[in-house]
Amino acid sequence: MAPNYSPNETNDIPATLPIQRFDTICKQAPYSTELDAIRERERCDYTQKITYQMARSGTAPRMIRVYADGIYDLFHQGHARQLMQAKNVFPNVYLIVGVCNDELTHSRKGRTVMNDEERYEAVRHCRYVDEIVRDAPWELDDEFIEKHKIDFVAHDEIPYSTDDCNDVYAKIKARGMFVATERTEGVSTSDIVARIVKDYDIYVRRNLARGYTAKELNVSFLSEKKFRFQNKMVELKDKVRKGTDDIISKWEERSTDLIKTFLLMFGKERISMFLSDSKQRLKSALSPPGSPERGSNSSLHDGAGDDDDDEDPESPDSVLDSPPSKRSNVLLRRHGAGGMPYGEGEEDDDDDDDDEAYLDSRSRPNSSYNISVLAGAGASGAGDGSRGSSPALGSDVRTRGYSNRHY
């Protein structure tokens, strides 16, 4: 950065202190025909020739005048990087940039997007440029070099051929006045034009939407209607998309409110109870209880109380539910096999006789009855109860029991 001196201290500046030029950063670069450029050119002592070694080592006695030329159509970052390299190729460089006019450019290279005045203005506002040369020649000669007091020419190393020669910078390179700069890959004016041509319809629709007329864009009547219809369709799609997004956002807000209200009304515990009840109901519906098995009536009496647990396992109900052969064995065990006493009471004898007769009637087929059994049952029923007749009755019962088993 330049030293900050006040106007009263300018006389005290040492004579050996080099004065750096920062005026071109704060204002546009002058044309070569303007007064600032002429004064700078007259100040330069071109009789002092500067070699490449002197320029590189920084021992040059004056500012080094470097020249760069080009078309600079659609001025982009690739152009700016090239000029930055030329400005910094040596210490203390005064950069002169030559721009070719439209007539020369169209005849040598082709049509440009920007005219020459637009290209001049684009380049002169670059911060690295100190002076602009308008109507620059396609090939440099000694007269042009002497007029502008050029020390070095900056350009990329790729040979630039024309119809007359293979490289327009061949003579400059032979004299040792050429310094190379690097191109920026992927960025060029041709690439930008190719993008515009590729997306021609998009850019035409864009400019029509911004108020340009079909005549200004060199578009036919039918093409204009087509492009405008496409613009309307795009606007309609955007509106539909925006409306859909609004509906979805509103629905999300509404659903969030409903969920919050539901949770406040029922709470976590109620939801858990509801889910558990629903799960039990679903399980019951999917797996109903099985049908009761045979003989399950006895299970109904299991819960009647502790008194039922003391019942005789060979009760009349159990005897009736057992097969016929088992019934006879049960009766034998009760009345005769173990020599159990009979005649504890007339009522007990009568009950036993009635039970035996009933069992005998159930254990036999209905088609045939033993008359002796029937007669014995009647006799036992007629005797009301001498205790001495009980042994005979017991023998009858044993006889009937055996006969029933072998019937």
C-alpha positions in Angstrom: 0.0 0.0 0.0 1.3 3.5 -0.8 2.6 5.7 2.0 0.1 8.2 3.4 1.7 11.6 3.1 0.0 14.9 3.7 0.2 17.7 1.0 2.7 19.7 3.2 5.1 16.8 3.5 5.5 16.0 -0.2 8.7 18.0 -0.5 10.3 15.7 2.2 9.8 12.5 0.2 13.1 10.9 -0.6 14.1 11.0 -4.3 14.9 7.3 -4.3 11.4 6.2 -3.1 9.5 4.8 -6.1 6.1 6.3 -6.6 3.5 3.6 -7.3 0.5 4.3 -9.5 -2.9 3.5 -7.8 -5.0 6.0 -9.8 -6.2 3.4 -12.3 -7.8 1.4 -9.5 -10.0 4.3 -8.6 -11.0 5.4 -12.1 -11.3 3.9 -15.6 -8.2 3.5 -17.7 -7.6 6.2 -20.2 -7.5 5.7 -23.9 -4.1 6.0 -25.6 -5.2 9.3 -27.2 -6.2 10.9 -23.9 -3.9 13.3 -22.0 -3.1 11.0 -19.0 -1.9 8.3 -21.4 0.1 10.7 -23.5 1.9 12.2 -20.4 2.8 8.7 -19.1 4.2 7.8 -22.5 6.3 10.9 -22.7 7.6 10.3 -19.2 9.0 7.0 -20.3 12.6 6.9 -21.4 12.4 4.3 -24.1 16.1 4.6 -24.8 16.7 2.5 -21.7 16.1 -1.0 -23.0 14.9 -3.5 -20.4 15.9 -7.1 -20.8 13.9 -10.1 -19.5 16.5 -10.7 -16.7 16.3 -7.1 -15.5 12.5 -7.2 -15.5 12.4 -10.5 -13.6 15.0 -9.4 -11.0 13.2 -6.1 -10.4 16.3 -4.0 -11.3 14.6 -2.1 -14.2 15.3 1.7 -14.0 11.7 2.6 -15.0 8.2 1.1 -15.2 8.0 -1.9 -17.5 5.4 -1.3 -20.3 3.6 -4.6 -21.1 1.2 -4.9 -24.0 -1.7 -7.4 -24.3 -4.3 -7.5 -27.1 -7.5 -9.3 -28.0 -11.1 -9.1 -29.0 -12.6 -9.3 -25.4 -16.1 -10.0 -26.6 -18.5 -10.8 -23.7 -15.8 -9.8 -21.2 -15.6 -12.6 -18.7 -13.4 -14.0 -15.9 -11.1 -15.7 -18.4 -10.2 -12.3 -19.8 -9.7 -10.7 -16.4 -7.4 -13.6 -15.3 -5.3 -13.1 -18.4 -4.9 -9.4 -17.8 -4.1 -10.0 -14.1 -1.3 -12.3 -15.1 0.1 -9.7 -17.5 -0.1 -7.1 -14.9 1.8 -9.2 -12.4 4.3 -10.8 -14.7 7.0 -8.4 -13.5 7.3 -5.9 -10.7 6.2 -2.3 -11.5 4.3 -3.0 -14.7 2.3 -0.5 -16.7 -0.3 -2.6 -18.6 -1.4 -1.5 -22.1 -4.3 -3.4 -23.7 -5.1 -3.2 -27.4 -8.7 -4.0 -28.6 -9.5 -4.7 -32.2 -12.4 -2.8 -33.9 -15.5 -4.5 -35.4 -14.4 -4.2 -39.0 -11.1 -6.0 -38.4 -12.6 -8.6 -36.1 -15.5 -9.5 -38.3 -13.2 -9.9 -41.3 -10.6 -12.1 -39.4 -12.6 -13.9 -36.7 -16.3 -13.5 -37.3 -19.2 -11.6 -35.9 -19.2 -10.5 -32.3 -22.0 -10.1 -29.8 -20.8 -6.8 -28.5 -19.7 -3.9 -30.7 -16.3 -2.4 -30.5 -17.4 0.5 -28.3 -18.9 -1.9 -25.7 -15.8 -4.0 -25.8 -13.6 -0.9 -25.2 -15.7 0.1 -22.2 -15.7 -3.3 -20.7 -11.9 -3.6 -20.8 -11.1 -0.1 -19.6 -13.0 -0.7 -16.4 -10.9 -3.7 -15.4 -8.8 -2.9 -12.4 -5.6 -4.3 -13.9 -5.6 -2.1 -17.0 -3.6 1.2 -17.2 -4.3 2.2 -20.8 -6.5 1.2 -23.7 -5.5 1.2 -27.4 -8.5 1.3 -29.7 -8.3 -0.1 -33.3 -5.5 -2.3 -32.3 -3.7 -4.1 -35.2 -4.1 -7.9 -35.9 -0.3 -8.2 -36.2 2.3 -6.1 -34.4 5.0 -4.3 -36.3 8.0 -2.2 -35.3 6.2 1.1 -35.9 3.4 0.2 -33.5 5.9 -1.1 -30.8 7.9 2.1 -31.1 4.9 4.4 -31.0 3.6 2.9 -27.7 7.0 2.2 -26.3 6.3 -1.5 -25.6 8.8 -3.5 -23.7 7.1 -6.9 -23.7 4.0 -8.6 -25.2 1.8 -10.9 -23.1 -0.2 -13.7 -24.6 -0.8 -17.5 -24.2 1.8 -19.7 -25.7 -0.5 -21.4 -28.2 0.5 -20.3 -31.7 -2.1 -17.9 -33.2 -2.2 -18.7 -36.9 -3.6 -16.6 -39.8 -3.8 -16.9 -43.5 -0.4 -15.3 -43.9 1.6 -17.0 -41.1 1.5 -19.8 -38.6 2.0 -17.6 -35.6 1.5 -13.8 -35.5 3.8 -13.6 -32.4 6.7 -15.4 -33.9 8.7 -12.3 -34.5 8.1 -11.1 -31.0 9.2 -14.4 -29.6 12.3 -14.2 -31.7 13.3 -10.9 -30.2 12.8 -12.1 -26.6 9.9 -9.7 -25.9 7.2 -12.4 -25.4 5.9 -13.4 -22.0 3.4 -16.2 -21.7 0.1 -16.2 -19.8 -2.2 -19.2 -19.1 -5.7 -19.6 -20.5 -8.6 -20.4 -18.2 -10.0 -23.8 -19.1 -13.7 -24.2 -19.6 -14.3 -20.4 -20.0 -14.4 -18.7 -23.3 -16.6 -16.4 -25.4 -17.4 -19.3 -27.8 -18.6 -21.4 -24.8 -21.0 -18.7 -23.7 -22.4 -18.3 -27.2 -22.8 -22.1 -27.4 -24.9 -22.1 -24.2 -27.2 -19.3 -25.6 -27.7 -21.2 -28.8 -28.4 -24.4 -27.0 -31.1 -22.9 -24.8 -32.4 -20.5 -27.5 -36.1 -21.1 -26.7 -35.6 -20.5 -23.0 -33.9 -17.2 -23.6 -36.4 -16.0 -26.2 -39.3 -16.8 -23.7 -37.3 -15.0 -21.0 -36.9 -11.9 -23.0 -40.6 -12.0 -24.2 -41.7 -12.2 -20.6 -39.5 -9.1 -19.8 -41.2 -7.0 -22.4 -39.2 -7.4 -25.6 -41.1 -7.6 -28.8 -40.9 -10.3 -31.4 -39.4 -7.9 -33.9 -36.6 -7.0 -31.5 -35.8 -10.7 -31.0 -36.2 -11.5 -34.7 -39.0 -14.0 -34.0 -41.8 -14.8 -36.3 -45.5 -14.3 -35.4 -46.2 -18.0 -35.0 -43.0 -18.5 -32.9 -44.0 -15.6 -30.7 -47.4 -17.1 -30.0 -45.8 -20.5 -29.3 -43.3 -19.0 -26.8 -46.0 -16.9 -25.1 -48.2 -20.0 -24.7 -45.3 -21.9 -23.2 -44.8 -19.0 -20.7 -48.5 -19.2 -19.7 -48.2 -22.9 -19.2 -45.1 -22.4 -17.0 -47.0 -19.8 -14.9 -50.0 -22.1 -14.5 -47.8 -24.9 -13.3 -46.1 -22.7 -10.8 -49.5 -21.5 -9.5 -50.8 -25.1 -9.2 -47.6 -26.2 -7.4 -47.8 -23.2 -5.1 -51.5 -24.0 -4.3 -50.7 -27.6 -3.7 -48.0 -26.7 -1.3 -50.3 -24.3 0.5 -53.0 -27.0 0.9 -50.5 -29.5 2.2 -49.1 -27.0 4.7 -52.6 -26.1 5.9 -53.5 -29.8 6.2 -50.4 -30.5 8.3 -51.3 -27.6 10.6 -54.9 -28.8 11.0 -53.9 -32.4 11.6 -51.4 -31.3 14.3 -54.1 -29.3 16.1 -56.4 -32.4 16.0 -53.8 -34.7 17.4 -53.0 -32.2 20.2 -56.7 -31.9 21.1 -57.2 -35.7 21.1 -54.2 -36.1 23.4 -55.5 -33.5 25.8 -59.0 -35.1 25.9 -57.9 -38.7 26.4 -54.4 -38.6 27.7 -51.8 -41.3 27.7 -53.4 -43.6 30.2 -56.7 -43.7 28.5 -55.1 -44.5 25.2 -53.2 -47.3 26.8 -56.3 -48.8 28.3 -58.2 -48.5 25.0 -55.4 -50.2 23.1 -55.2 -53.0 25.7 -59.0 -53.6 25.6 -59.0 -53.6 21.8 -56.2 -56.1 21.8 -58.1 -58.5 24.2 -61.2 -58.2 22.1 -59.3 -58.9 18.9 -57.6 -61.9 20.5 -61.0 -63.3 21.7 -62.5 -62.8 18.3 -59.6 -64.6 16.5 -59.5 -67.5 19.0 -63.0 -68.3 20.5 -63.2 -70.8 23.5 -63.5 -74.6 22.6 -66.7 -76.6 23.1 -67.1 -78.4 26.5 -65.8 -82.0 26.7 -67.9 -85.0 27.7 -68.2 -85.5 31.4 -67.5 -81.8 32.1 -70.6 -81.5 34.2 -68.6 -82.7 37.3 -66.5 -79.6 36.9 -69.5 -77.4 37.7 -69.6 -79.0 41.2 -65.9 -78.3 41.9 -66.5 -74.8 42.9 -69.5 -75.4 45.2 -67.3 -75.4 48.3 -64.9 -77.5 50.4 -67.7 -80.0 51.3 -67.7 -81.3 47.7 -64.1 -82.3 48.1 -65.1 -84.8 50.8 -67.7 -86.6 48.7 -67.4 -90.3 48.1 -65.7 -90.9 44.7 -68.1 -93.8 44.3 -71.3 -91.8 44.7 -74.4 -92.8 42.8 -73.8 -90.1 40.2 -70.3 -91.5 39.4 -71.7 -95.0 39.4 -74.3 -94.1 36.9 -71.8 -92.4 34.6 -69.5 -95.5 34.6 -69.8 -98.5 32.2 -72.1 -101.4 33.2 -69.3 -103.8 34.2 -67.8 -101.2 36.4 -71.1 -100.5 38.1 -71.4 -104.2 39.1 -67.9 -104.1 40.6 -68.7 -101.0 42.5 -71.8 -102.6 44.0 -69.9 -105.7 45.0 -67.3 -103.7 46.8 -70.0 -101.8 48.6 -72.3 -104.7 49.8 -70.5 -108.0 49.8 -67.0 -108.3 48.8 -65.5 -106.8 51.9 -68.1 -108.3 54.4 -69.4 -104.9 55.2 -72.3 -105.0 57.7 -75.8 -104.5 56.6 -78.9 -103.5 58.5 -77.8 -100.3 60.2 -81.3 -99.2 59.7 -84.5 -100.1 57.9 -84.3 -97.0 55.9 -80.8 -97.7 54.7 -81.8 -101.2 53.6 -84.8 -100.0 51.7 -82.6 -97.3 50.0 -80.0 -99.9 49.0 -82.6 -102.2 47.6 -84.1 -99.4 45.6 -80.7 -98.4 44.2 -79.8 -101.9 43.3 -83.1 -102.5 41.5 -82.6 -99.2 39.6 -79.1 -100.1 38.6 -80.1 -103.6 37.5 -82.8 -102.1 35.3 -80.4 -99.7 33.7 -77.6 -102.2 33.1 -79.8 -104.7 31.3 -81.2 -104.4 27.8 -84.8 -103.3 27.7 -85.9 -106.4 25.8 -85.3 -109.0 28.6 -85.6 -108.8 32.4 -84.8 -111.4 34.9 -88.0 -112.4 36.6 -86.2 -113.7 39.7 -84.6 -110.4 40.1 -87.9 -108.6 39.9 -89.4 -111.0 42.4 -86.5 -110.6 44.8 -86.8 -106.8 44.5 -90.5 -107.0 45.3 -89.9 -109.3 48.3 -87.2 -107.0 49.7 -89.6 -104.1 49.2 -92.4 -105.9 51.0 -90.4 -106.8 54.1 -90.4 -103.6 56.1 -87.6 -104.4 58.0 -86.7 -107.2 60.1 -83.0 -106.9 60.6 -82.6 -110.7 60.5 -83.6 -110.8 56.8 -80.8 -108.5 55.8 -78.2 -111.3 55.3 -80.6 -113.1 52.9 -81.2 -109.9 51.1 -77.5 -109.3 50.8 -76.9 -112.8 49.3 -79.7 -112.1 46.9 -78.0 -108.9 45.9 -74.7 -110.6 45.4 -76.3 -113.3 43.3 -78.0 -110.7 41.2 -74.8 -108.8 40.9 -73.0 -111.8 39.5 -75.8 -112.8 37.3 -75.9 -109.3 35.9 -72.3 -109.3 35.1 -72.5 -112.7 33.2 -75.8 -111.8 31.5 
